[in-house]
């Protein structure tokens, strides 16, 4: 499971690098992964300081930390 989370974290990082700041709902609908897996992988990226998360009403805006 840890390996899968790392791979999905990489996919999220590449998605954000290509598309810029995005909403969580957009990331979930764009990647062919479960919402839970995406959330765990985002937690990994956030813990390591690679992304900035900002709550936007009932969604989150996510961007790469520069």
Secondary structure, DSSP 4 states (H G I P E B T S, - for coil): -HHHHHHHHHHHHHHHHHH-SEEHHHHHHHSSS-HHHHHHHHHHHHHTT-EEEEEETTEEEEEE--
